[in-house]
């Protein structure tokens, strides 16, 4: 055991404590670099003899500290567990070298996060990095503190060091933190994989202690998993170890990523978090929109369909749209969000339904049958892919093909009445392209009547007045105009 421990120290896995009857590592990977020692000029010179007046010297001052981006969180597994501070330090040095971004980090005890939350102090560091070499379990106070941190715009990154038992515990722990938000694998087109580098394939070294396997590796798509809040990946979890790659430490027995691919994913992660900070802070604020309760029976209510594909990524979107419609048209509307499961008995009481999401809604056979009945009976469905996500777009087209196999979604021509029924719309601005574009609304007809109106670009992002930096969406003024025209066209 002593020989193995010495080998571990030589490789960079440092420290152990005796806990629960076994020897445990206290830090994973190489330690962080030492802070430079600052020596003021002239300190080695003897004082000048009196009565000589010393000349004033100018001395170089310590440069300002960079803003802190990451906190390396310790004690998430047991007392004495420090995580991987060396990996965080080295990743940020790599970011400064390659991205020309200068960020700092801090060491933070998970118990201090809980104490600060209990005292009403908001944790300002954008990213909490947790290295889970051992299984983790959060008590109720930790769950509450982490939940509020995430809902207030923070991001948690968990590196599971290639340990499947640690990964399973992290998945269970965050089910307790955010029960209604599952951990799921990021699709290949997720913005995180394209934030700085375009990453479609990564290398996975084969874990082995045998010299014969040195250099053996497999290639495949990245396998990060995330908990999504709105359209933002708020919790990012990697089973494969990335910390080894960040600090260039070769641990042949670990399930890990190739060092260069670890760095590329790490730099993409930093870029993604920095770009999404504005959206994260926007979503952290609760907005209540209300209007006059006059003629409630005559007011238009636009229910939003509840499903398993992240059904409400922009909670403020629909109320903001209805407020704009009420101020610009004669349509009387109710501003509040009305969630509507498809199996709700009152579904057929509403002439228009709204559907959006980030990934596959995964509608059941019963839900598809009810939606088909609703549309055949004269109802209309308005839908858009939140942030223009390709996974939702593919799934929605598949739903339409299953509902009405002989009726395809058709892009409306530029002179269609929908684009002139209220606002005159010939060109629109998209947030992901600098050039003006023509609007792209698609229609599916049932018995010659418009039954489905769909946008593959995000409408709800613009309605909410704020969207992801990576969204494929209409800018707010044009999104509101299109939304008003859609409602006016349907109500005519």
C-alpha positions as CSV (number, residue, x, y, z in Angstrom):
1,X,0.0,0.0,0.0
2,X,2.8,2.4,0.9
3,X,4.5,1.7,-2.5
4,X,1.3,2.3,-4.3
5,X,0.8,5.5,-2.5
6,X,4.3,6.7,-3.3
7,X,3.7,6.0,-6.9
8,X,0.4,7.9,-6.7
9,X,2.2,10.9,-5.2
10,X,4.8,10.8,-8.0
11,X,2.1,10.8,-10.6
12,X,0.4,13.7,-9.1
13,X,-2.4,12.2,-7.0
14,X,-1.5,13.7,-3.7
15,X,-2.6,13.2,-0.1
16,X,-4.7,10.6,1.7
17,X,-6.7,10.5,4.9
18,X,-8.0,7.5,6.9
19,X,-11.8,7.7,6.7
20,X,-14.5,5.0,7.1
21,X,-11.8,2.3,7.3
22,X,-10.1,3.0,4.0
23,X,-7.4,5.2,2.7
24,X,-8.8,7.9,0.5
25,X,-7.3,10.4,-1.9
26,X,-7.7,14.0,-0.9
27,X,-7.0,15.5,-4.3
28,X,-7.3,14.2,-7.9
29,X,-4.6,15.2,-10.3
30,X,-1.7,17.6,-10.0
31,X,-1.7,20.4,-7.4
32,X,-2.2,24.0,-8.5
33,X,0.9,26.2,-9.2
34,X,2.2,28.3,-6.4
35,X,1.4,32.0,-6.4
36,X,4.4,34.1,-7.5
37,X,6.3,35.8,-4.6
38,X,6.2,39.5,-5.0
39,X,9.3,41.4,-3.9
40,X,9.3,45.2,-3.8
41,X,12.2,46.9,-5.4
42,X,14.9,48.3,-3.1
43,X,14.1,46.1,-0.1
44,X,17.7,44.8,0.0
45,X,19.3,48.3,0.2
46,X,20.3,49.6,3.7
47,X,18.6,52.8,4.8
48,X,20.4,56.0,3.9
49,X,22.3,57.8,6.7
50,X,20.7,60.8,8.2
51,X,20.3,63.7,7.5
52,X,20.2,62.6,3.8
53,X,16.7,62.8,2.5
54,X,15.8,59.7,0.5
55,X,14.7,60.1,-3.1
56,X,11.2,59.0,-4.0
57,X,11.2,55.6,-5.7
58,X,8.5,54.3,-8.0
59,X,7.8,50.6,-7.6
60,X,5.8,48.3,-9.8
61,X,2.5,47.5,-8.2
62,X,0.9,44.1,-8.2
63,X,-1.4,43.7,-11.3
64,X,-5.1,43.7,-10.6
65,X,-6.6,40.3,-9.9
66,X,-8.7,38.8,-12.7
67,X,-12.4,38.3,-12.2
68,X,-13.2,34.9,-10.7
69,X,-15.0,32.5,-13.1
70,X,-14.7,29.2,-11.3
71,X,-14.8,28.0,-7.7
72,X,-13.2,24.5,-7.1
73,X,-15.5,23.0,-4.5
74,X,-14.1,20.8,-1.8
75,X,-15.6,18.4,0.7
76,X,-18.4,17.2,-1.5
77,X,-17.5,13.5,-0.9
78,X,-16.0,13.6,2.7
79,X,-14.1,15.9,5.0
80,X,-10.6,16.5,3.5
81,X,-11.6,16.0,-0.1
82,X,-10.2,18.9,-2.1
83,X,-11.3,18.0,-5.6
84,X,-9.0,19.0,-8.4
85,X,-7.7,22.6,-8.0
86,X,-4.7,22.0,-10.2
87,X,-6.9,21.1,-13.2
88,X,-9.0,24.3,-12.7
89,X,-5.8,26.4,-12.5
90,X,-4.2,24.9,-15.6
91,X,-7.5,25.2,-17.6
92,X,-7.7,28.9,-16.9
93,X,-4.0,29.3,-17.9
94,X,-4.8,27.5,-21.2
95,X,-7.8,29.8,-21.7
96,X,-5.5,32.9,-21.2
97,X,-3.0,31.5,-23.7
98,X,-5.5,30.4,-26.4
99,X,-8.6,32.5,-26.0
100,X,-6.9,35.6,-24.6
101,X,-9.4,35.5,-21.7
102,X,-8.0,36.2,-18.2
103,X,-10.1,34.6,-15.5
104,X,-9.3,33.6,-11.9
105,X,-10.5,30.9,-9.6
106,X,-11.0,30.2,-5.9
107,X,-11.1,27.3,-3.5
108,X,-14.5,27.0,-1.9
109,X,-15.8,24.6,0.8
110,X,-19.3,23.3,0.0
111,X,-20.2,24.0,3.6
112,X,-19.4,27.7,3.1
113,X,-21.8,27.7,0.1
114,X,-24.5,26.4,2.4
115,X,-23.7,28.9,5.2
116,X,-23.7,31.8,2.8
117,X,-27.1,30.7,1.4
118,X,-28.5,30.4,4.9
119,X,-27.3,33.9,5.6
120,X,-28.9,35.3,2.4
121,X,-25.6,35.9,0.6
122,X,-25.7,35.2,-3.1
123,X,-22.9,33.2,-4.5
124,X,-21.5,35.3,-7.4
125,X,-18.9,33.0,-8.9
126,X,-20.4,31.9,-12.2
127,X,-19.2,28.2,-12.1
128,X,-18.9,25.7,-9.3
129,X,-16.6,22.9,-10.3
130,X,-16.9,19.6,-8.5
131,X,-14.5,16.7,-8.9
132,X,-16.4,13.6,-7.9
133,X,-13.9,10.8,-7.5
134,X,-16.0,9.2,-4.8
135,X,-19.9,9.0,-4.6
136,X,-21.6,12.1,-3.4
137,X,-24.8,12.7,-1.5
138,X,-26.3,16.2,-0.7
139,X,-28.2,16.9,2.4
140,X,-31.4,19.0,2.3
141,X,-29.6,22.3,3.0
142,X,-27.0,21.6,0.3
143,X,-29.8,20.8,-2.2
144,X,-31.6,24.0,-1.4
145,X,-28.4,26.1,-1.7
146,X,-27.4,24.5,-5.0
147,X,-31.0,24.8,-6.4
148,X,-31.1,28.6,-5.6
149,X,-27.6,29.0,-7.1
150,X,-28.6,27.4,-10.3
151,X,-31.9,29.2,-10.6
152,X,-30.1,32.5,-10.0
153,X,-28.0,31.9,-13.1
154,X,-25.1,29.8,-11.8
155,X,-23.6,26.8,-13.5
156,X,-22.3,23.6,-11.9
157,X,-19.7,21.4,-13.7
158,X,-19.1,17.9,-12.3
159,X,-16.1,15.8,-13.4
160,X,-16.7,12.2,-12.4
161,X,-13.1,11.1,-12.9
162,X,-14.2,8.1,-15.0
163,X,-15.9,6.5,-11.9
164,X,-19.3,5.0,-12.7
165,X,-20.3,4.8,-9.1
166,X,-19.5,8.6,-8.7
167,X,-21.5,9.3,-11.9
168,X,-24.6,7.4,-10.7
169,X,-24.5,9.3,-7.3
170,X,-24.2,12.6,-9.1
171,X,-27.2,11.8,-11.2
172,X,-29.2,10.9,-8.2
173,X,-28.0,13.9,-6.2
174,X,-29.1,16.4,-8.8
175,X,-32.5,14.7,-9.2
176,X,-32.9,15.9,-5.6
177,X,-31.6,19.4,-6.4
178,X,-33.9,19.9,-9.4
179,X,-36.5,17.1,-9.4
180,X,-38.4,18.2,-12.6
181,X,-35.3,18.7,-14.7
182,X,-33.7,15.4,-15.8
183,X,-30.0,14.9,-16.6
184,X,-29.8,14.0,-20.3
185,X,-27.1,13.7,-22.9
186,X,-26.4,16.8,-24.9
187,X,-27.3,16.4,-28.6
188,X,-24.5,16.7,-31.2
189,X,-25.7,20.1,-32.4
190,X,-25.8,21.6,-28.9
191,X,-24.1,25.1,-28.8
192,X,-21.6,23.9,-26.1
193,X,-19.9,21.6,-28.7
194,X,-19.5,24.6,-31.1
195,X,-19.0,27.5,-28.8
196,X,-15.3,28.0,-29.8
197,X,-14.1,24.7,-31.4
198,X,-16.4,22.6,-33.6
199,X,-16.3,19.3,-31.8
200,X,-18.0,16.3,-33.4
201,X,-15.6,13.6,-32.4
202,X,-13.3,13.1,-29.4
203,X,-10.7,10.4,-28.5
204,X,-11.1,8.1,-25.5
205,X,-7.9,6.4,-24.5
206,X,-8.3,2.7,-23.6
207,X,-7.9,2.4,-19.8
208,X,-5.2,-0.1,-19.1
209,X,-2.0,-0.5,-17.0
210,X,-0.4,-2.8,-19.6
211,X,2.4,-1.2,-21.7
212,X,1.0,-3.1,-24.7
213,X,-2.0,-0.9,-24.6
214,X,-0.1,2.4,-24.5
215,X,-1.6,4.8,-27.1
216,X,-4.6,2.7,-27.8
217,X,-7.8,4.8,-28.1
218,X,-11.2,4.9,-29.5
219,X,-13.0,7.8,-31.2
220,X,-16.7,8.8,-30.8
221,X,-19.0,11.8,-30.2
222,X,-18.7,13.6,-26.9
223,X,-20.9,12.3,-24.2
224,X,-21.5,15.2,-21.8
225,X,-24.8,15.2,-19.9
226,X,-26.7,18.3,-18.7
227,X,-29.6,19.5,-16.7
228,X,-31.3,22.3,-18.7
229,X,-33.0,25.4,-17.3
230,X,-34.8,27.3,-20.0
231,X,-32.6,26.7,-22.9
232,X,-29.4,26.9,-20.9
233,X,-27.3,23.9,-19.8
234,X,-27.0,24.7,-16.1
235,X,-25.5,21.5,-14.7
236,X,-22.8,19.8,-16.9
237,X,-21.6,16.3,-16.0
238,X,-18.9,14.2,-17.5
239,X,-18.4,10.5,-16.7
240,X,-15.1,10.5,-18.5
241,X,-12.3,12.4,-16.7
242,X,-11.4,15.8,-18.1
243,X,-9.2,17.0,-15.2
244,X,-6.4,14.7,-16.3
245,X,-6.3,16.3,-19.7
246,X,-6.5,19.8,-18.4
247,X,-3.3,19.5,-16.4
248,X,-1.6,17.1,-18.8
249,X,-1.5,14.2,-16.3
250,X,-1.5,10.8,-17.9
251,X,-3.4,8.3,-15.8
252,X,-3.5,5.1,-17.9
253,X,-6.0,3.3,-15.7
254,X,-8.7,6.1,-15.7
255,X,-11.7,6.3,-18.1
256,X,-10.8,9.6,-19.6
257,X,-10.7,11.9,-22.6
258,X,-7.6,12.6,-24.7
259,X,-5.8,15.6,-23.2
260,X,-6.3,17.8,-26.2
261,X,-10.0,16.9,-26.5
262,X,-10.3,17.6,-22.7
263,X,-8.8,21.1,-23.3
264,X,-11.1,21.8,-26.3
265,X,-14.2,20.8,-24.4
266,X,-13.0,22.8,-21.4
267,X,-12.4,25.9,-23.4
268,X,-15.8,25.5,-25.1
269,X,-17.4,25.1,-21.7
270,X,-15.8,28.4,-20.5
271,X,-16.9,30.2,-23.7
272,X,-20.4,28.8,-23.4
273,X,-20.9,29.9,-19.8
274,X,-19.5,33.3,-20.4
275,X,-21.8,33.8,-23.4
276,X,-24.9,32.6,-21.5
277,X,-24.4,34.7,-18.4
278,X,-26.7,37.5,-19.6
279,X,-29.5,35.0,-20.4
280,X,-28.9,33.2,-17.1
281,X,-29.4,36.5,-15.1
282,X,-32.5,37.3,-17.2
283,X,-34.1,34.0,-16.5
284,X,-33.3,34.4,-12.7
285,X,-35.8,37.3,-12.5
286,X,-39.5,36.6,-12.1
287,X,-41.8,38.7,-14.2
288,X,-45.5,39.1,-13.6
289,X,-47.7,40.6,-16.3
290,X,-51.3,41.4,-15.6
291,X,-54.0,43.3,-17.4
292,X,-57.6,44.4,-16.9
293,X,-60.0,41.6,-16.0
294,X,-62.8,43.1,-18.2
295,X,-65.0,40.8,-20.2
296,X,-63.2,37.6,-19.0
297,X,-65.5,35.4,-21.1
298,X,-64.6,37.3,-24.2
299,X,-60.8,37.2,-23.7
300,X,-58.6,35.0,-25.7
301,X,-56.8,32.4,-23.7
302,X,-53.8,30.7,-25.3
303,X,-53.0,27.5,-23.4
304,X,-49.4,26.2,-23.7
305,X,-49.1,22.4,-24.1
306,X,-47.3,20.5,-21.4
307,X,-45.0,17.7,-22.5
308,X,-41.7,16.0,-21.7
309,X,-39.5,18.0,-24.2
310,X,-38.7,21.0,-22.0
311,X,-42.2,22.5,-22.6
312,X,-41.6,25.9,-21.1
313,X,-38.1,27.1,-21.9
314,X,-39.0,30.8,-21.9
315,X,-41.6,31.3,-19.1
316,X,-42.0,35.1,-19.9
317,X,-42.5,34.6,-23.6
318,X,-46.3,34.0,-24.0
319,X,-47.3,36.7,-21.4
320,X,-45.1,39.2,-23.2
321,X,-46.5,38.3,-26.6
322,X,-50.1,38.6,-25.3
323,X,-49.3,42.0,-23.7
324,X,-48.0,43.3,-27.0
325,X,-51.1,41.9,-28.9
326,X,-53.4,43.6,-26.4
327,X,-51.7,46.9,-26.7
328,X,-51.6,46.9,-30.5
329,X,-54.8,45.1,-31.6
330,X,-58.4,45.0,-30.5
331,X,-58.1,41.3,-29.4
332,X,-58.9,41.0,-25.7
333,X,-56.5,38.5,-24.1
334,X,-55.6,37.0,-20.8
335,X,-52.0,37.5,-19.9
336,X,-51.3,34.7,-17.6
337,X,-49.6,31.4,-18.7
338,X,-52.1,28.6,-18.9
339,X,-50.3,25.2,-18.9
340,X,-52.4,22.6,-20.7
341,X,-51.7,18.8,-20.7
342,X,-53.1,17.3,-23.9
343,X,-55.2,14.9,-21.8
344,X,-56.9,17.8,-20.0
345,X,-60.7,17.4,-20.5
346,X,-61.0,21.1,-21.3
347,X,-58.6,20.9,-24.2
348,X,-61.5,21.3,-26.8
349,X,-62.7,24.4,-25.1
350,X,-59.9,26.5,-26.6
351,X,-59.6,27.4,-30.3
352,X,-55.8,27.8,-30.3
353,X,-53.0,26.0,-28.6
354,X,-49.3,26.8,-28.4
355,X,-46.5,24.3,-28.4
356,X,-42.7,24.8,-28.0
357,X,-39.7,23.0,-26.6
358,X,-36.0,22.2,-26.8
359,X,-36.1,18.5,-27.6
360,X,-38.5,15.7,-28.5
361,X,-41.9,16.2,-26.8
362,X,-42.3,12.4,-26.7
363,X,-46.1,12.5,-27.1
364,X,-47.8,9.2,-26.3
365,X,-50.1,7.4,-28.6
366,X,-53.1,8.6,-26.6
367,X,-51.8,12.2,-26.7
368,X,-51.3,12.0,-30.5
369,X,-54.8,10.7,-31.0
370,X,-56.3,13.5,-28.9
371,X,-54.3,16.1,-30.7
372,X,-55.5,14.7,-34.1
373,X,-59.1,14.9,-32.9
374,X,-58.6,18.5,-31.7
375,X,-57.1,19.7,-35.0
376,X,-59.7,17.8,-37.1
377,X,-62.5,19.4,-35.0
378,X,-61.4,22.9,-36.0
379,X,-58.6,23.7,-33.5
380,X,-55.3,25.4,-34.5
381,X,-51.8,24.7,-33.2
382,X,-49.1,27.4,-33.1
383,X,-45.6,25.9,-32.6
384,X,-42.0,26.9,-32.7
385,X,-38.6,25.3,-31.9
386,X,-37.2,27.1,-28.9
387,X,-33.9,28.7,-29.9
388,X,-34.2,26.9,-33.2
389,X,-33.1,23.6,-31.7
390,X,-32.7,20.9,-34.4
391,X,-33.8,18.1,-32.1
392,X,-37.2,19.7,-31.5
393,X,-37.5,20.5,-35.2
394,X,-37.0,16.9,-36.3
395,X,-39.4,15.6,-33.6
396,X,-42.1,18.1,-34.5
397,X,-42.0,17.2,-38.2
398,X,-42.2,13.6,-37.3
399,X,-45.3,14.3,-35.1
400,X,-47.0,16.2,-38.0
401,X,-46.3,13.4,-40.4
402,X,-47.8,10.9,-38.0
403,X,-50.9,13.0,-37.3
404,X,-51.6,13.7,-41.0
405,X,-49.5,11.5,-43.3
406,X,-50.9,13.1,-46.5
407,X,-50.5,16.7,-45.5
408,X,-47.0,18.1,-45.4
409,X,-45.8,21.2,-43.7
410,X,-45.4,23.8,-46.5
411,X,-43.4,27.1,-46.2
412,X,-45.7,30.1,-46.9
413,X,-44.8,32.3,-49.8
414,X,-43.7,35.9,-49.2
415,X,-47.1,37.2,-50.5
416,X,-49.2,35.0,-48.2
417,X,-52.0,37.0,-46.3
418,X,-50.5,36.0,-43.0
419,X,-47.6,38.4,-43.5
420,X,-50.0,41.4,-44.1
421,X,-53.1,40.6,-42.0
422,X,-51.9,43.1,-39.4
423,X,-48.3,44.1,-39.6
424,X,-46.8,44.3,-43.1
425,X,-43.8,41.9,-42.9
426,X,-41.5,41.3,-45.8
427,X,-38.1,41.0,-44.1
428,X,-37.1,40.0,-40.6
429,X,-33.9,40.1,-38.4
430,X,-32.5,36.8,-37.1
431,X,-30.2,37.0,-34.1
432,X,-27.8,34.4,-35.6
433,X,-27.2,36.1,-38.9
434,X,-26.2,39.7,-39.8
435,X,-28.4,39.9,-42.9
436,X,-32.1,40.5,-43.2
437,X,-34.1,37.4,-44.2
438,X,-37.6,36.5,-45.3
439,X,-39.8,35.0,-42.7
440,X,-40.3,31.3,-42.7
441,X,-43.6,30.2,-41.3
442,X,-44.8,26.7,-42.3
443,X,-48.5,25.6,-42.6
444,X,-50.2,22.3,-42.5
445,X,-53.8,22.2,-43.7
446,X,-56.6,19.9,-42.7
447,X,-59.6,19.8,-45.0
448,X,-58.3,23.0,-46.6
449,X,-58.1,24.9,-43.3
450,X,-54.9,26.0,-41.6
451,X,-54.5,23.6,-38.7
452,X,-50.8,23.9,-37.8
453,X,-48.6,27.0,-38.1
454,X,-44.9,26.4,-37.3
455,X,-41.6,28.2,-37.2
456,X,-38.3,26.3,-37.2
457,X,-36.7,29.5,-35.8
458,X,-37.4,30.5,-32.2
459,X,-40.4,32.9,-31.8
460,X,-40.7,32.5,-28.0
461,X,-37.0,33.6,-27.6
462,X,-37.8,37.0,-29.1
463,X,-41.2,37.3,-27.4
464,X,-39.4,37.0,-24.0
465,X,-37.1,40.0,-25.0
466,X,-34.0,38.0,-24.3
467,X,-32.5,34.9,-25.7
468,X,-29.4,32.7,-25.8
469,X,-26.4,33.9,-27.6
470,X,-26.5,30.7,-29.5
471,X,-30.2,30.8,-30.4
472,X,-31.5,30.6,-34.0
473,X,-34.3,32.9,-33.4
474,X,-36.2,36.0,-34.6
475,X,-35.1,39.3,-33.0
476,X,-37.7,40.7,-30.5
477,X,-39.4,43.3,-32.7
478,X,-40.0,40.9,-35.6
479,X,-40.9,38.0,-33.3
480,X,-43.6,40.1,-31.8
481,X,-44.9,41.2,-35.2
482,X,-45.0,37.6,-36.4
483,X,-46.8,36.5,-33.2
484,X,-49.4,39.2,-33.6
485,X,-50.0,38.3,-37.2
486,X,-50.3,34.6,-36.3
487,X,-53.0,35.3,-33.8
488,X,-54.9,37.8,-36.0
489,X,-54.7,35.4,-38.9
490,X,-56.1,32.5,-36.8
491,X,-58.9,34.6,-35.3
492,X,-60.1,36.0,-38.6
